[in-house]
Amino acid sequence: MTNIVKKASCNRPAGVIRFLCKDDACEPLPQDYSDPLTLLGDIKILDLDDAQKNELRIILNEEILESGAKEIWDNRTFRKNLILSFGKVV
């Protein structure tokens, strides 16, 4: 997760993360995540356009291979808050 903080902040030493998103911690990991965006839960608040969604799919597919789907699912709220805070898909 440190890497996505660095990407979101453009590796600046300071930044503000606003915690606007909250997800249900008891919600189970989706069994079908053929669309990796599913691993982020409800992303309507992010208001992403199609290009941003595709960019995020590429990032998530790489992370699924590296860390697994559960890692993305467990950190979905933090990632959404980073995207909202920095206005950058990570």
DRENDO-823434 format. One record per residue (C-alpha): x, y, z; residue in one letter. Coordinates in nm, 2 decimals. Layout:
BEGIN
     px     py     pz type
      X      Y      Z    a
...
// end
This chain:
BEGIN
     px     py     pz type
   0.00   0.00   0.00    m
   0.29   0.23   0.05    t
   0.35   0.23  -0.33    n
   0.01   0.36  -0.40    i
   0.05   0.64  -0.15    v
   0.37   0.74  -0.33    k
   0.20   0.73  -0.66    k
  -0.10   0.93  -0.55    a
   0.11   1.20  -0.39    s
   0.37   1.20  -0.67    c
   0.62   1.11  -0.40    n
   0.58   1.44  -0.23    r
   0.68   1.44   0.14    p
   0.34   1.58   0.25    a
  -0.02   1.55   0.16    g
  -0.37   1.53   0.30    v
  -0.57   1.22   0.28    i
  -0.94   1.28   0.33    r
  -1.13   0.98   0.46    f
  -1.46   1.02   0.29    l
  -1.53   0.65   0.19    c
  -1.64   0.38   0.43    k
  -1.71   0.02   0.34    d
  -1.86  -0.26   0.54    d
  -1.57  -0.45   0.68    a
  -1.79  -0.77   0.71    c
  -1.87  -0.77   0.34    e
  -1.72  -1.09   0.18    p
  -1.46  -1.09  -0.09    l
  -1.64  -1.12  -0.43    p
  -1.60  -1.46  -0.58    q
  -1.62  -1.33  -0.94    d
  -1.38  -1.05  -1.01    y
  -1.34  -1.09  -1.38    s
  -1.37  -0.71  -1.38    d
  -1.11  -0.61  -1.12    p
  -1.31  -0.30  -1.03    l
  -1.54  -0.54  -0.84    t
  -1.26  -0.57  -0.59    l
  -1.31  -0.20  -0.49    l
  -1.67  -0.24  -0.41    g
  -1.90   0.05  -0.48    d
  -1.69   0.31  -0.67    i
  -1.98   0.55  -0.77    k
  -1.84   0.82  -0.54    i
  -1.51   0.83  -0.74    l
  -1.70   0.95  -1.05    d
  -1.44   0.80  -1.29    l
  -1.47   0.83  -1.66    d
  -1.42   0.53  -1.89    d
  -1.05   0.61  -1.95    a
  -0.98   0.63  -1.57    q
  -1.17   0.31  -1.51    k
  -0.96   0.13  -1.78    n
  -0.64   0.27  -1.62    e
  -0.75   0.15  -1.28    l
  -0.83  -0.20  -1.43    r
  -0.48  -0.22  -1.56    i
  -0.33  -0.13  -1.22    i
  -0.56  -0.37  -1.04    l
  -0.48  -0.66  -1.27    n
  -0.11  -0.61  -1.21    e
  -0.17  -0.60  -0.83    e
  -0.38  -0.92  -0.84    i
  -0.08  -1.10  -1.00    l
   0.16  -0.95  -0.74    e
  -0.04  -0.95  -0.42    s
  -0.36  -1.13  -0.48    g
  -0.73  -1.02  -0.49    a
  -0.77  -1.03  -0.11    k
  -0.50  -0.77  -0.06    e
  -0.68  -0.53  -0.30    i
  -1.02  -0.61  -0.13    w
  -0.88  -0.55   0.22    d
  -0.74  -0.21   0.12    n
  -1.03  -0.10  -0.11    r
  -1.15   0.18   0.12    t
  -0.80   0.33   0.16    f
  -0.74   0.32  -0.21    r
  -1.07   0.50  -0.28    k
  -0.99   0.76  -0.02    n
  -0.65   0.82  -0.19    l
  -0.82   0.86  -0.53    i
  -1.06   1.11  -0.39    l
  -0.79   1.30  -0.19    s
  -0.53   1.33  -0.47    f
  -0.76   1.32  -0.78    g
  -0.54   1.05  -0.93    k
  -0.61   0.69  -1.02    v
  -0.38   0.46  -0.82    v
// end
